């Protein structure tokens, strides 16, 4: 909660900066300028930094790609972030979140931008490297760090919102958009991979009226990878609304396998219990969802009485009372 003194100070700063012409031409009033400074303050930016990097588009907060990446890199949950490759045709960025066993890698190509109807502007034609880095970085930041920058958009994405939520032009036919999504799905291996891939492909799929089929293909891919998710949970993965500890647990559960010498399935149960105990401090809903996924995974691997065995393994053994002297 902002106290009255800080509120009034920010209001005066907004009015002065607005009169000074610091904001972009789209900012038409001191009230909008104040909203921008307030949004930036919540993200940890000073007023001038907010004026440079923050915008409001139809109620959505837009943040420059550099500022969004900076927000992620200075957060305590980011262990590493670096650009692997950046050319006029593609950009690859990798990041590792604290607690993740492996880094998440995302590639965005000029072909993907063309399919989404983005490359017609002079900015894209003159600076493809910078635009690809911005698009790739923003999508990766939201995919891996939804708790840090969920709901934020970089300016190019905000322009899509201004145009009505979808690209103005779709150069690829409907089936081409769906075929491109099928090809992308072949490289998806984790829930974070899926969200990052969907964030990039969704505009083309929506514009081509193939979003519903795209979600079905995503669900089928996750099932093939060993995930046992409901339709609502799949939608949560695609939108980035899934709890990060739950996503980590579901990724680990999907990787559990049954070895040939594990006749009774004890190894599967032990592996699942380790995963479930690893999220003991997560929200109750996340723990319940992970437990249900563990049952489905163990059952799919042929473990008999999976629910009862997992329940028994997770139930603390009562401590015997100390014998009286």
TILUM-629508 format. One record per residue: x, y, z of N, C-alpha, C, O in turn. Coordinates in pm, whole numbers, plus 50000, padded with zeros to 5 digits. Each point is the difference from the previous one (the first is absolute). Layout:
! TILUM-629508
XYZXYZXYZXYZ ...
! end
This chain:
! TILUM-629508
500844988150000499165011950000500885012550000500955000950079 498755008749832500765012549991499415010150097498785002150000 502075004150082499465009850096499685013149927500395002149885 498885006550185499515012449940501145008949951499925005949893 501144995150186501135008749962500654995249871500305008149912 499944978850077500614994749878499075001749881500445003249890 498274994750131499015001649893500055014249946500045002049878 499965007850211500005013949956501305003649930500005007549903 501114987050146501305002549936500034994449859500455006749906 499064981150078499984993849867499075007649907500275001249881 498645004050173499055007649919500645012849948499845003549883 500905003650204500685012349958501084996949896500155007449903 500594981850117501044996249904499384996949864500525004049896 498364988650106499324996549875499585012449923500165000849878 499285009050194499565012349935501175007649939499915004949888 501194996150185501175007349950500624992949879500355006549901 499794980250107500584992549888499095000649878500485000549887 498214999350136499075000849887500125013649931500055000749877 500005010050203500145013349941501355001649929500115007649904 500904985150143501325000949939500094992049870501005000849928 497984991450042500004992249876500894987850005500504995549897 499724999250224500894988450015499364987349946500694991249949 497995007850063499304987849959499814999649849500175010049931 499464978050019499754998449857498735007649960499225004150085 500604997649784498865007649950498674993550033498975006750000 501044980150029498764993050032499455003850137498824997750028 502025008150057499565004250134499365013849987500695010049976 497994990550041499255012349972499635008050125499495011149988 500764983650129499605007150121500964997150114500754990249998 499205018750103500824998050119499534987950079500794993750070 497915003149919499474988150069500644987349946500374991150075 499745008149791500654988449940501474999550038500564989350025 500065022449979501415000750042500154994950143500954992750032 498115011050055500054995350138499854984850006500704993450075 498375001249845499794985449998501264992849956500324989350052 500405016649853501254993949953501065000250109500694990050021 499445021250048500985000950108499644990650113500884993950061 497825004849969499554990950104500324985549962500494992350084 499245004049790500314986349954501494997550007500434989250041 500365020749919501454998350006500504998950143500924992250028 498485015550063500404999450140499784986050058500824995050077 498074998649886499724986450047501044990149950500234989650062 500395013649823501024991349944501405003650048500974993249968 499135017650111501295003950054500765010449919501205001750018 498095005549891500655009949916499805014150056498945003150056 502075005449928499865014150033499095006749896499784994449893 499705017750137499075006749907500555001749858499294997349903 501985007350083500545002049866500134986749925499734999349880 500694990350191500094986849936498614995249959499854993749894 499155009150187498634996149965499545007349874499384994149912 500945018950081499615007949883500634994749873499395000249893 501864994950118500704994849882499534986249960499924996849881 499754994850218499834985749972498594994550011499714989249949 499405018150118498664994750027498965007149916500095012049977 498914980549976498865005649928498764992150039500114988750047 498735017249934498734993250024499244999249869499735010249936 499914977750023499274997849876498754992050032500094988150031 498765018249962498734993650033500054993250137499514988950018 501105018250077500074994850135501134990250024500224995950114 500505000249781501114990750012501305007650020500255009949931 500584985750162501285006550023501004995149897500264988049989 500315021349937501044996849901501325004750055500125011250050 500884980349942501345003050052501004997049891499934989449937 501015019550040501004997549897500704986850027500174996050116 500234997249778500614986850015501255000750088500234991250083 500595019249899501205001450082499655001350148500654994250086 498305013649942499595001850140499424987250057500224996950117 499044995549800499434987450048501104990050033499954993250103 501045005949809501124990950026500775004750123500424991850082 499765021449932500675005350117499264996750128500604997050103 498065003549890499174996650115500234985650042500094996950119 500024994349782500234985850028501404997850056500174993050100 500835012949836501394997450037500345005250140500874994450067 498455016149977500295005250133499164993250108500195002650119 498884988749841499184992950097500834988850064500984995249943 498615000750175500744989850074499814986049943500754990950035 498255007349877499724986549949500764996949871500004988549956 500645021549984500744997849875501454996550030500745008050058 499664980049901501384995650021500895003749882501195002950018 498264996949862500805003149880499095004049886498884995149988 501625014049927499265004449881501035004749899500785009150028 499234984949854500905005249898499514996649860499294990249978 501105018349928499634998349859500994990349936501205002649998 498294986449949500844989849936500355004249859501144998549955 497865006849974500205003649859499035011249964498844999650040 501625010349885499155011049958500425004549861501065006149983 498114990949919500275003749861498755006549941499015002050070 501045001149803498855006049932498924989749971498905003749957 501384983650065499014989649969499494992550123498934993949994 501825006450117499514993250120500745004750124501115005349994 498224992550121500625003250128499744988450096498884994950008 502155001150063499884989450101500515005350133501115005150009 498064993650093500365004550135499784988550096499054992349986 501825006550112499854989650102500025006350138500695009950023 498554984350068499995004750138499844988250095499414989849964 501115011850156499854989850103499425006550124500535009850052 498384984749994499365004850121500534992150120500184987849990 500065019050122500454993050120499024988950033498795002150007 501754986050014499164988550031499734991149881499574988650017 500685016449860499814991949880501254991749973501125004950012 498674982649952501134991149974500705003549868501214998249988 498035006749915500565003149869499535013849954498965004750046 501805001849866499575013149948498844998649903499764989249945 499525021850033498955000649899500545008049882500535011050018 499344983649862500525006449880498845003149906499134991649978 500875020449966498945004149908500615006349876500915008350010 498594987849874500445005949873498815006449930498944993949988 501245018349965498985006849920500625003949867501075006149997 498264990349894500575001949867499245010549920498865003450033 501775001549863499345009849913498824993749929499025006749968 501074980150009498864993049936498785000150093498875001649955 501374996750175498915000350097499395014150007498795001550010 502075008649984499515013850002499195003149875498995007150006 501454987649880499275002149875498634993450005499005005949957 500964981750096498704993250012499045007750090498794999749980 501775007250121499165007650093499655013949945499305007650067 501174995649813499665012849938500725011850062499445011050004 501794987250044500705010550073501035007549917500395011150036 500064983149855501205005049934499725010749893500915003649925 497885001350068499685009949898500445014150034500055008649912 500274994150215500355013750041501445003249963500844991249980 499435022050012501355004649970500984995950110501164997049972 498365003050152500884996250112500484985849986501184997250021 497914993649944500404986049982500954998549881500964992350006 498775014949887500874998949882501395005750027501004994749951 499075016150127501285006650024500804993550113501234999949997 498084994750102500694994750118499474986150038499494998350110 500634991949801499454986650032500674993450120499344993050077 501975009349938500694993750114499425004850133499694991950087 500155021249928499485005550126498564995850023499624997150114 499575002549782498594996450015499854985350038499144996450080 501704995049861499964985850035500434997950145499424991950071 501615015549973500434998750140498895004450095499784993850104 499535017049860498935005150086498874989950011499504997250109 500094997349776498884990550001500384987350076499224994950081 501975000149892500464987750065500185002150150499574991750080 501065019349958500255002750141498725001750080499894994850111 499125012349833498745002250071499264986950021499484997450109 500474994349787499294987250011500684990750101499344993350078 501995006549919500744991450093499825004950144499854991950092 500185021149927499845005650135498644996150059499924995950116 499025005349805498674996550051499864985150023499314995750092 501354996349824499874985550011500674994550125499444991450069 501755013649962500784994350110499805007850130500164994550109 499495018449880499865008350119498625006850006499925012350007 499004979949990498665006150005499755007750128499185009250003 501524987250105499845007050126500715013450000499715008650084 501214993549822500735012649992499385009449897499855011950026 499794982849857499535008949893498764994749928499745003649886 499504987850181498744995449941499075011849974499865008750085 499524991649797499085010949966500665011949935499305009349958 502044990850031500705010949934500194996749852500154988449962 499845022049956500194998449856501065009749953500125011150053 500664984849847500955009449942499275007949892498954995549953 501585016250005499255009049913499474993849872498895003349958 501874987749979499524993849877498764991550026499084999749918 500894993550197498834992150037498845009250035498854997049968 501455014150098498955009650035499345005749875498805002850000 501984998849895499445004949874498984990249943499005004049941 501264983050078499024990049958498705001750078498914998849943 501215004150187498815002250082499265012449949498775000049991 501985010749977499395012349951499234997449871498965006149975 501564984649942499334996949874498794990950020499254997449905 500554997850217498824991750024500324986350054499124991450002 502115006350042500334987350064500544989549907500314988950044 499825014149827500534990249905500735007549891499705011749977 501244982249954500715006649891499055004949892499004993549969 501335017949975499125005549896500014991449875499004999449928 502134994150044500114991849880500534986350039500874998850086 498604991149852500524986650020500404994849863499154997449915 502135001250064500484996549868499944985049975500024995649885 499914996450222499954985649983498564995150000499215004750082 500424985949831498674994250003499754992850131500924997550077 497814999249947499614993850126500794987350029500574998550109 499474992549795500664987250026501515001850016500654992150068 499915018349869501425002650019500285003850144501014995850057 498115012050003500175003950140499954987750091500784998950095 498314992049875499874988050082501194990649977500494993850094 499975005249781501174991649972501245005450069500834992450051 499305020849950501145006150069499954997050149501044997850063 497755002149993499844996850143500354985550027500644996950101 498964994049811500374985950015501524998450001500564992650081 500095014649830501474999049992500635005550128500964994250051 498515016849999500525005850124499834990550117500894998750084 497964994649922499714990950111500984988450009500214994550108 500375001949781500944988750002501235003150084500704990850043 499585022149981501155003950081499635003050144500875002850082 497844996649951499545002950136500264988050089499624988849966 501035013450150500314989050091499525002250142499894990550077 499815022149960499565003050136498825009649996499635005049893 499774997550224498875009250007500435014349966499275007349934 501914996550112500485013549968500295001349850499745010549941 500784978949999500185000049854498665002449932499915007849905 499054985350143498685001049938499465014250010499495005549902 500625000650216499485013650015500765009849910499395008549936 501944990250061500815008949917499644998349852499885009949928 499944977850028499644997449861498625005649967499805005949894 499254992250199498645004949976499975015349995499275005749919 501505000950166500035014650002500425005649864499535010649958 501344982149974500475004549868499024996349889499835007649904 499544980850107499154994949891498565004650009499305000249898 500235003450220498585003150019499455010949907498914998249947 501825013050031499445010249910499674994649861498945003049945 501964989049997499754994349867498854990150003499174999949909 500764991950195498934990150010498645006750019499014995849940 500945014650143498745007150020499565006849871498844999149960 502095007849976499665007149876499574990549890499175003549916 501404984450083499644989949900498814991650043499614990549931 499805013050185498834992850054500324985250022499194991249972 502015006550080500434986350027500474998450146500704990450033 498925019050053500454999450140499454987650070500714993750078 498035002949896499404988450066500744987149962500314991850087 499975006649783500754988249957501425000450056500574989650032 499995022549980501345001350056500054995650145500964993550041 498015009950036499954995750140499864984850010500594993750088 498625000549821499854985449999501334993149972500354990250065 500395015049838501324994449968500955001550118500814991150027 499105020150043500855002050118499684989850107500904994350062 497815003249960499584990150100500504986149962500454992450085 499455004249786500474986949954501514998650018500494989350036 500245021549939501454999550017500374997950146500904992150031 498415014950059500294998550143499664985950048500724994450083 498215000049866499654986250035501084990449952500394990850072 500105011349806501054991449947501295001250081500784990550006 499445021050056501205002050081499864994250141500964999850077 497844995349955499814993850130499255008450101499874996050116 499625015649843499245008450091498554995350005499424996249898 500005004050222498604996350017499265012550046499845002250120 499705005949786499395012950030498575000849949499674994349897 499495012850178498655002749953500065011149896501035006649984 497854995549945499975010849901500245013650065500685008549943 498774993450178500205012750070501475001950036500525011249993 500164978150046501415000950035500865002949877500985007450008 498654986649879500735002849875499865014849966500975006549962 497814998850050499785014149972500815008850094500515010549960 499624985250165500805007550097501475000149959500695010150016 499794978749932501384999249952500215009649884500985007549997 498094992449908500145008549881499975014850036500735008049941 498434995650154499865014150037501075004850096500125012050025 500664978850031501025003850096499475001650141500675005650086 498104989549938499395001650131500334989050099499555000450114 501244989749843500304988850089501035004250105500945007449970 498884987850152500915003050111501394994549967500124988149970 500965020250035501334995149965500444987250072500534991149935 499265007650200500374987450065499244988049943500554989149989 498185013149977499214989249941500544996249863500094988249967 500285021749954500564997249867501274991750013500204990549924 500655013050171501254992650023499694985650040500654990649952 498365007750137499634986550046499444991649885500344988349986 498795017649934499414992649888501064996249897499954989249941 501015019950037501114996649910500764987850052500334990949924 499955009150206500744988850060499204987049997500564989449972 498145011450054499164987949998499944994049860499984987749985 500005020849913499924994949863501254992449960499964991649909 501165011150159501264993549966500214986850074500944992749970 498185004250127500134987550074499734988249907499045000249923 501794989850084499824988049918500144987750090500505000850112 499044988149836500074987650077501084991049940499934996349883 501075000450198501094991749952499584985349995499084995850069 501624996749850499644986049980500064991950128499214990650018 501715012850072500134992250123499095005050113500064994950112 499105014949857499065005350101498694992349989499005005349951 501004982350094498854991149981498745004950069498914998949943 501205006550177498835004150075499675014949985499005004750053 501835002549876499775014349983500455008450117499645011750010 501164982450079500475007450118500865012049961499955010550064 500854987849831500865011049956499195011849949500345011550027 498584985649899499135010649950499375007550116499985012350001 499514980350097499385006250116501015008850074499685011250040 501534983849979501035007550071500365012949925500165010650062 499964988549805500315011949920498885010450010500255011950015 498514983349978498855009250007499925006650137499705011950009 500564980650095499965005650136501055010950016499745010250064 501454987849881501055010250008499545013049935500255010950052 499084987849834499505012049931498955007050084500035012250017 499024980150035498915005850078500505006650128499495010450040 501484983650024500555006150121500785012749968500175008750085 500304992249792500745011949960499155012549988500535011149997 498154987349997499115011849993499105000550123498875004849992 501644990450120499204999750124499555013950044498985001450066 501795008849896499645013650042499155007449897499675011750019 499954981649871499205006449895498555001450046499614994850105 499605012349815498585001850031499294986450000500414990649932 498515008750147499264987450013499524995049865500114988149971 499365020949946499514995849868501124993949917499794990049931 501395015950075501134994749924500394986250048500294991149920 499715007050212500364986950055498974989449961500374988649970 498365015150032498944990549961500134996349853499894988349962 500365021849954500154997549857501204991149973499924990849918 501205011750150501194991949981499774985750048500464990549936 498825007950174499714986650051499154992249900500244988249974 498765018449970499154993549900500834996149877499824989249945 501085019750013500864997049885500934988350031500274991849912 500225007550213500884988950039499264986749992500564990049955 498195009950089499184987749993499834995749855500174988349967 499505021349947499794996849859501294995049935499974990649920 501155015750115501274995949940500374985950045500414991649919 499455005750212500334986750052499084989449941500454989049966 498275014250023499044990649941500334997149855499944988649955 500435022049970500364998349859501234991249985500174993449897 500685006450205501214991749996499744985950054500944992150018 497805004850009499634986550042500214997150147500094988350039 499995022150044500174997850144498634996950062499095008249991 500754980050071498704996750060499745008050127500925003450074 497804999749950499595007350121500805012850019500445003150111 499745004249782500875011950004499535010250105500825005150076 497894997849927499515010150094500264996050145500495008050079 499164979649955500184995350138501484999850040500355003650112 500504992449795501434999150033500635013850015500845002150088 498765007249827500535013650013499505006450128500755006950070 497984990949961499435005650124500744994650122500355007550091 499884979449909500694993850114501435005150012500495002450111 500194999349775501385004550003500135014550048501025003850057 497935004149920500055014150040499465002450140500155010950054 499234978850005499445001550134501104997950105500654989650002 499555020350084501064998750102499754987950090498864997150038 502204996149996499904988650092499905005250143500855007850043 498134987850031499845005050138501234996450083500554989049991 499865020550089501164997850087499554992650128499085004450069 501594984649961499624992350117500355007950126501065006250007 498064993850093500285007250126501214994050070500224987949999 500545020850062501204995350072499604991450117499045003150070 501714985949953499694990950111500305006750134500995007250015 498144990350079500215005950132501174993350069500224988049985 500505019550090501154994750072499544990850113500824994550073 
! end
